[in-house]
Structure formats: structure tokens, C-alpha cells
């Protein structure tokens, strides 16, 4: 058996890790800069909704 006794234990451990690790410690400077740029683009109205993103990705990665 692995480190976790059940799938639920894996999810619980992941949630604890995500909620207890400050974002600034887990991201590098380039990651933070990319997030900042994305937020700026959204503020300028350049963002797209999730449904549109899914449709674009489906077209891009679906074989003809």
C-alpha cells in the first residue's frame, strides 16, 4: 500500500497543502509576473470566458 490509505486521504492531504502553503512561497518570480500580466489583460477586457476557451482548445487539439 502507498503513503495514503484511501483516495479521500490523498484529496484531504492536497487540500491541506494548498490551504497552508502561502502562494508567494510556491511560485517563482516569473510565475507571479505572468499572473500579474494576465490580470492586467483581463482588466483591459482581453479575457475570454471558459466556454470559449474550451471550444478553442477543442478545435486546436482535435484531429481532423
ABEGO torsion letter per residue (X at the ends): XBABABAAAAAAAAAAAAAABBAAAABBAAAAAAAAAAAAAAAAGABBBAAAAAAAAAAAABBX
